[in-house]
Structures are given as C-alpha cells and as structure tokens.
Amino acid sequence: MKFIIPLCIFSVNLFIGQIRESRKIIIINNTDTTILSTDTKSIDSLIEINMKSMYGIGSEINRGTKDVRIEVFIDSVFAGMEQATISVEEPRDTMRFKIGNKRIVVVDKENTSTKDNRKIIIDEDVTIRNDRNPENKTDDIATWAGFGMGLNSFLNANNGFAAEADAPFLMLDYAKCLNFQFNILEKRIPIFKEYFGVTTGLGFQWNNYGLIKNIDVFANADSIYALNNLSVNYSKNVLRSAYIQIPMLLEFNSTKNVSNNWHLSLGVVGGVRIASSWKTKWEVDGKPLKAKTKDDFNFNSLSANAYAQIGYGNIGVFIQYGLTNVFRKGKGPELRPVSGGVVFNF
C-alpha cells in the first residue's frame, strides 16, 4: 500500500509532462555545455532570456577565435532530437544556424565596431539563405555606374541656347543631337554612413551634334569652318566626339536600401577626348551612300562639366553644364556644351 501512492503521483506527473510536451535545449560551445529545460509554451521566452549567452558566442566568432564549435540541440519527448551546427564562413561578422526545420536563430552584426548593432532574429518556417551580400546592402549604393541617354545642345557666351548668329554653320537638328554615356566603374567613399559620401569612377561619353544645314565641315590649324554642298542633299550630317570621363561627386542618399533609395549627386566630371569625326549620309539615284572623316575638328582635348543627377532606385535624370568650351580657344565658335537625359544605374 505504501508504494501505491508514490506510484500514482509519478504516473500523474509523467502524464502531465507528456501533455505539456517538455523540451530541452542543449548548447555546446567547445567544452562548455548548457542544458535548458522547458515546455513548448515557454520555449520562446527561454530563448529570449538566454540571448546574452548567444551574444557571447557571436563575440568569440567575431574576435576570430580558432576551433570554435557550437552545436544546438532541441529534445522533445514526441519529436525526438534535432540538431544544428553553426558553420562560420568569411566574413566573420555574420553567423547563421538552424534548429530543425521550424526555427531559425540568426546572429548578425552589421557593424563590427559597435556591439549594439549585433542582432538576433528568431523566426518560424523560414529557409536559411546562404547569401554573403544582404538584400539591403550599403557598400554598393553609389549611382555612377550605368547607362545614360539624352540630348545635346550648345550655349553661347551669355548662357543662352546658341542661335544662328553665334555659329551660322552649327545650327542643330535636335532629333540627331544625342548624348550617350556608359559608366563602367564606380567607387564610393562614405563620409556619414550610407547617407553622404564621395563617388568617383570611370566611364565613356559620346556626343552627337546633328547639323540642319547641308554643309561640308572642315578644320585646319586655325579654325573649324564649313562650305555649302550643292551637289548632294545630306540625310544625315553629324559632328561627333567621344571622351573618357572621371567624376568627382558628392552623393546624398535617403536610405541604405538601393531599391527604394532617393539619391542626389552633385559635382564635376572631367574628360579626355579619345575620338572625333564628321559623318554624312545621302542618296544618289536611290543608292544610299555614306562617308566618315576622322579629325579633331578643333574639339577641346580636355573637358570639364558640372554634373547633377537625381533619382529613385536605379533610375535617375541627369544634367551637365560645360565649364569648358566645345572647341579650342580661338579655333572655333565660343560655345559650351549642355546635355540632359535619363540614366539607368547598375
């Protein structure tokens, strides 16, 4: 009889324990072992209480401790034991591990210089991403690299659009005055986090100046000039120049997320001329003909443009204003370039 009462109490406790589905969390950090026991209803709060120990694990990894082995187990009376091992890869500022297939603990430190920036995220039914470039990255928020297209024009000495009196033979056909930019390299130097920085890089610019008048363009050591062509009627008559360009821009960003970032860039873009030519097209007895003459046409060898770009995400609009003349001083009309258009960053 004296064994019946303890046996009943033990059976009741066992039955209650089965109903509550007890769980045991075992954290092994090298030779240190921590065992935490709880039920399914309290597991979230228990993990939150033990965040500090997880911070410590993260600190060991971020300090570059060698031979760090961390294992996490969840023991369930009904589900058996599930195991996950933390794998540490470069860079050492992030570690991720999974417990079973229902719970993920992510220890992520965005800024290695500040411990407060380390965060632990607990979520359910999430697949671990093996991604070394987080979606909201901040190291590639510069807005120089990309492709741009717009229109070209000339400004006179009074900062007005050039008229026939300023350059009679350089009256422009704006449908053929296209500006193309292909910027291939960029480097951003942060000044204040992701919000303010200096950007430089490398790119190419092509300028097309379509001419309205039916003229032939020539250049000598003294000037650029033109003569009327009375023998053919040009369907295309374009002066062209191409430059390698290097920017020096101050960039302002509204957020670190590239996809929904408002940005503003202001600065100067310098250039070195690498090519120039005059290209024409016409027809004789229905047969299309074309010609191309390569010459410097007294285009300035160096250029400098004030540059501004504003945009959202990977799309923006730009305008640039010439700080140097289109042609060498005294070798052609006193005109400065101006252009504007759309840019698509990548």
Wavefront OBJ file of the C-alpha trace (Angstrom):
o trace
v 0.000 0.000 0.000
v 2.832 2.367 0.816
v 4.123 2.010 -2.791
v 0.781 2.759 -4.427
v 0.591 6.478 -3.561
v 4.126 7.384 -4.854
v 3.487 5.293 -7.941
v 0.264 7.210 -8.635
v 1.973 10.554 -8.132
v 4.782 9.530 -10.519
v 2.260 8.369 -13.128
v 0.300 11.618 -12.931
v 3.455 13.719 -13.289
v 4.587 11.622 -16.247
v 1.183 12.034 -17.896
v 1.197 15.805 -17.335
v 4.735 16.033 -18.661
v 3.689 14.177 -21.800
v 0.759 16.545 -22.298
v 2.906 19.666 -21.904
v 5.466 18.228 -24.345
v 8.618 19.115 -22.465
v 11.593 20.352 -24.443
v 15.251 20.531 -23.633
v 17.721 22.910 -25.291
v 21.374 21.892 -25.128
v 24.019 24.425 -26.214
v 27.559 23.081 -26.605
v 30.309 25.671 -27.063
v 33.596 23.793 -27.305
v 33.908 22.158 -23.887
v 31.179 24.240 -22.233
v 27.704 22.712 -22.140
v 24.471 24.439 -21.133
v 21.229 22.494 -20.673
v 17.924 24.381 -20.623
v 14.648 22.566 -19.961
v 11.198 23.961 -20.653
v 7.857 23.227 -22.302
v 6.684 24.251 -25.756
v 4.724 27.233 -24.451
v 7.739 28.725 -22.731
v 10.448 27.972 -25.287
v 10.325 31.443 -26.885
v 10.724 33.253 -23.568
v 13.509 30.902 -22.547
v 15.445 31.651 -25.729
v 14.970 35.386 -25.149
v 16.261 35.080 -21.567
v 19.432 33.369 -22.825
v 20.234 35.926 -25.530
v 23.330 37.059 -23.628
v 24.980 33.672 -23.981
v 24.315 33.827 -27.720
v 25.885 37.292 -27.802
v 28.940 35.755 -26.223
v 29.074 33.068 -28.882
v 28.909 35.759 -31.544
v 31.727 37.695 -29.871
v 34.015 34.659 -29.930
v 33.482 34.202 -33.629
v 33.927 37.890 -34.434
v 37.180 38.010 -32.480
v 38.442 35.285 -34.765
v 38.697 32.542 -32.091
v 40.086 29.403 -33.678
v 38.452 25.977 -33.482
v 35.111 27.308 -32.322
v 32.489 24.553 -32.453
v 28.934 25.366 -31.429
v 26.070 22.901 -31.526
v 22.441 23.401 -30.570
v 20.027 20.560 -29.792
v 16.281 20.512 -29.164
v 14.994 17.457 -27.368
v 11.305 16.596 -27.498
v 9.551 13.642 -25.928
v 7.436 13.205 -29.034
v 9.637 14.555 -31.830
v 12.955 13.103 -30.808
v 16.187 15.075 -31.057
v 17.010 17.612 -33.740
v 20.473 19.070 -34.186
v 22.039 22.057 -35.919
v 25.682 23.056 -36.165
v 26.845 26.642 -36.700
v 29.236 26.989 -39.626
v 31.474 30.041 -39.663
v 32.492 31.500 -43.042
v 34.243 34.700 -44.062
v 33.335 37.443 -43.379
v 33.235 36.697 -39.657
v 30.625 39.372 -38.898
v 27.710 37.029 -39.622
v 26.718 33.578 -38.492
v 23.507 31.681 -39.140
v 22.209 28.386 -37.860
v 19.015 26.351 -37.990
v 17.252 24.284 -35.340
v 15.221 21.587 -37.033
v 13.052 22.835 -39.831
v 10.797 25.204 -37.928
v 13.026 27.647 -36.138
v 15.972 29.782 -37.180
v 18.269 31.825 -34.974
v 20.350 34.382 -36.876
v 23.169 36.217 -35.144
v 24.071 39.103 -37.419
v 26.374 42.019 -36.711
v 26.209 44.755 -39.363
v 28.930 46.960 -37.912
v 31.930 45.227 -36.377
v 32.914 48.369 -34.467
v 29.707 48.540 -32.407
v 28.421 45.630 -30.345
v 24.932 47.157 -30.097
v 24.438 46.603 -33.806
v 24.531 42.833 -33.358
v 21.032 41.419 -33.595
v 19.403 38.055 -33.026
v 16.374 37.196 -35.139
v 14.088 34.297 -34.270
v 11.581 33.256 -36.911
v 9.493 30.258 -37.918
v 9.152 28.361 -41.191
v 11.996 30.271 -42.828
v 14.689 28.871 -45.081
v 18.238 29.912 -44.289
v 19.788 31.979 -47.065
v 23.440 31.386 -47.840
v 23.943 34.962 -49.022
v 27.060 36.973 -48.345
v 25.502 40.071 -49.909
v 22.416 41.010 -47.848
v 19.469 42.430 -49.737
v 19.794 45.824 -48.089
v 23.473 46.264 -48.794
v 25.153 49.593 -48.151
v 28.567 49.107 -49.765
v 27.282 49.491 -53.334
v 24.942 52.470 -53.094
v 26.872 54.737 -55.488
v 24.872 55.921 -58.516
v 27.517 56.493 -61.187
v 27.896 53.148 -62.944
v 25.218 52.634 -65.559
v 23.924 53.676 -68.961
v 22.584 57.134 -69.820
v 20.960 58.676 -72.866
v 19.898 62.265 -73.522
v 20.121 65.311 -75.776
v 22.996 67.688 -76.546
v 22.958 71.399 -77.210
v 25.224 74.460 -77.289
v 25.213 77.500 -75.008
v 26.561 80.880 -76.102
v 28.686 83.304 -74.097
v 25.527 84.666 -72.416
v 24.456 81.190 -71.216
v 21.582 81.097 -73.689
v 20.982 78.411 -76.279
v 23.123 79.107 -79.318
v 21.421 80.938 -82.194
v 22.426 81.276 -85.833
v 24.282 84.498 -85.065
v 26.568 82.618 -82.647
v 27.584 79.856 -85.095
v 25.830 80.006 -88.508
v 27.033 76.610 -89.746
v 26.417 74.810 -86.415
v 22.647 75.147 -86.230
v 21.457 71.934 -84.595
v 18.916 69.304 -85.550
v 17.945 68.182 -82.024
v 16.459 64.888 -83.197
v 20.039 63.868 -84.044
v 21.827 65.571 -81.135
v 22.120 62.533 -78.913
v 24.272 62.050 -75.827
v 25.262 58.537 -74.704
v 27.054 57.611 -71.515
v 28.349 54.233 -70.408
v 29.963 54.333 -66.975
v 31.665 51.088 -66.065
v 33.439 51.667 -62.730
v 32.475 53.412 -59.519
v 33.980 53.813 -56.053
v 32.139 55.379 -53.142
v 33.973 56.817 -50.141
v 31.489 57.156 -47.242
v 31.577 60.297 -45.126
v 28.472 59.739 -42.992
v 27.331 56.105 -43.171
v 25.306 55.419 -46.298
v 23.692 58.862 -46.359
v 26.572 61.032 -47.527
v 29.724 60.225 -49.436
v 32.089 60.970 -52.308
v 31.924 58.944 -55.512
v 34.435 58.612 -58.304
v 34.790 56.155 -61.159
v 35.344 55.760 -64.879
v 33.106 55.990 -67.913
v 32.679 56.981 -71.556
v 30.640 59.715 -73.197
v 29.646 60.096 -76.851
v 28.342 63.424 -78.187
v 26.443 63.700 -81.473
v 25.718 67.156 -82.930
v 23.297 66.849 -85.841
v 23.517 69.782 -88.297
v 20.498 71.262 -90.036
v 22.285 72.911 -92.941
v 23.549 70.976 -95.956
v 27.220 71.759 -95.428
v 30.639 70.150 -95.527
v 32.696 70.625 -92.366
v 36.453 71.255 -92.424
v 39.143 72.170 -89.933
v 42.700 73.449 -90.124
v 45.241 74.671 -87.616
v 43.388 77.978 -87.279
v 39.693 77.133 -87.110
v 36.734 74.906 -87.892
v 34.610 76.091 -90.820
v 32.027 74.873 -93.352
v 31.083 75.199 -97.030
v 27.673 74.710 -98.599
v 27.321 71.460 -100.539
v 25.296 71.998 -103.700
v 25.813 68.591 -105.284
v 24.054 66.264 -102.776
v 21.390 66.533 -100.122
v 22.514 65.014 -96.821
v 20.004 62.892 -94.892
v 22.454 62.773 -92.001
v 25.122 65.338 -91.166
v 26.654 64.847 -87.717
v 29.735 66.036 -85.845
v 30.782 63.552 -83.167
v 33.168 63.473 -80.225
v 33.954 60.848 -77.594
v 35.525 61.261 -74.144
v 36.770 59.127 -71.296
v 35.271 60.678 -68.169
v 36.095 60.612 -64.472
v 33.642 62.026 -61.910
v 34.100 63.599 -58.504
v 30.642 63.722 -56.970
v 29.065 64.373 -53.593
v 26.208 61.892 -53.147
v 23.257 62.114 -50.784
v 21.050 59.058 -50.120
v 17.781 58.725 -48.224
v 18.296 55.112 -47.145
v 20.724 52.201 -47.290
v 18.340 50.099 -49.384
v 19.313 50.557 -53.032
v 15.902 49.551 -54.369
v 13.965 52.378 -52.685
v 16.647 54.998 -52.237
v 16.204 58.632 -53.245
v 19.602 59.943 -54.294
v 21.164 63.238 -55.332
v 24.623 63.612 -56.893
v 26.405 66.922 -57.428
v 29.915 67.545 -58.671
v 32.279 67.798 -61.605
v 33.046 65.309 -64.378
v 36.378 65.662 -66.169
v 37.069 64.175 -69.585
v 39.800 63.409 -72.102
v 38.875 63.303 -75.794
v 39.634 59.944 -77.420
v 37.911 60.350 -80.807
v 36.086 62.805 -83.065
v 34.661 62.620 -86.551
v 32.205 64.001 -89.118
v 29.714 61.537 -90.581
v 27.307 62.027 -93.503
v 24.666 60.003 -95.386
v 22.969 60.717 -98.722
v 21.497 59.038 -101.794
v 22.430 59.075 -105.497
v 19.917 57.563 -107.918
v 18.262 55.749 -104.992
v 21.531 54.207 -103.850
v 22.408 55.020 -100.172
v 25.919 56.366 -99.617
v 27.797 57.431 -96.540
v 31.140 58.913 -95.557
v 33.104 59.372 -92.374
v 36.024 61.742 -91.815
v 38.181 61.338 -88.730
v 39.739 64.554 -87.486
v 39.979 66.500 -84.243
v 37.901 69.346 -85.790
v 39.440 71.516 -83.081
v 37.331 69.897 -80.359
v 38.786 70.604 -76.936
v 41.151 67.841 -75.830
v 40.041 68.200 -72.208
v 36.573 68.803 -70.849
v 35.016 69.660 -67.513
v 31.280 69.568 -66.832
v 29.228 70.484 -63.786
v 27.054 67.424 -63.173
v 23.813 66.826 -61.268
v 21.732 63.681 -61.006
v 18.583 62.958 -59.018
v 16.706 59.698 -58.969
v 14.923 56.893 -57.184
v 16.234 53.361 -57.003
v 18.212 52.546 -60.138
v 16.662 55.231 -62.357
v 17.558 58.909 -62.444
v 17.736 62.037 -64.545
v 20.925 63.991 -65.142
v 22.006 67.345 -66.481
v 25.526 68.545 -67.185
v 26.763 72.013 -67.967
v 30.052 72.690 -69.705
v 32.718 74.504 -67.717
v 34.987 74.408 -70.782
v 34.262 75.308 -74.398
v 33.377 72.743 -77.049
v 36.215 73.933 -79.310
v 39.719 75.100 -78.542
v 40.010 78.737 -77.675
v 40.273 80.845 -80.823
v 39.872 77.763 -83.047
v 36.085 77.795 -83.316
v 32.882 79.442 -82.078
v 32.757 80.235 -78.372
v 30.228 77.600 -77.371
v 29.809 75.457 -74.268
v 28.108 72.048 -74.182
v 24.975 71.259 -72.217
v 23.145 67.938 -72.068
v 20.482 66.158 -70.075
v 18.642 62.867 -70.052
v 17.869 59.623 -68.243
v 20.338 57.290 -66.560
v 19.893 53.636 -65.576
v 22.281 52.538 -62.838
v 23.562 49.036 -62.221
l 1 2 3 4 5 6 7 8 9 10 11 12 13 14 15 16 17 18 19 20 21 22 23 24 25 26 27 28 29 30 31 32 33 34 35 36 37 38 39 40 41 42 43 44 45 46 47 48 49 50 51 52 53 54 55 56 57 58 59 60 61 62 63 64 65 66 67 68 69 70 71 72 73 74 75 76 77 78 79 80 81 82 83 84 85 86 87 88 89 90 91 92 93 94 95 96 97 98 99 100 101 102 103 104 105 106 107 108 109 110 111 112 113 114 115 116 117 118 119 120 121 122 123 124 125 126 127 128 129 130 131 132 133 134 135 136 137 138 139 140 141 142 143 144 145 146 147 148 149 150 151 152 153 154 155 156 157 158 159 160 161 162 163 164 165 166 167 168 169 170 171 172 173 174 175 176 177 178 179 180 181 182 183 184 185 186 187 188 189 190 191 192 193 194 195 196 197 198 199 200 201 202 203 204 205 206 207 208 209 210 211 212 213 214 215 216 217 218 219 220 221 222 223 224 225 226 227 228 229 230 231 232 233 234 235 236 237 238 239 240 241 242 243 244 245 246 247 248 249 250 251 252 253 254 255 256 257 258 259 260 261 262 263 264 265 266 267 268 269 270 271 272 273 274 275 276 277 278 279 280 281 282 283 284 285 286 287 288 289 290 291 292 293 294 295 296 297 298 299 300 301 302 303 304 305 306 307 308 309 310 311 312 313 314 315 316 317 318 319 320 321 322 323 324 325 326 327 328 329 330 331 332 333 334 335 336 337 338 339 340 341 342 343 344 345 346
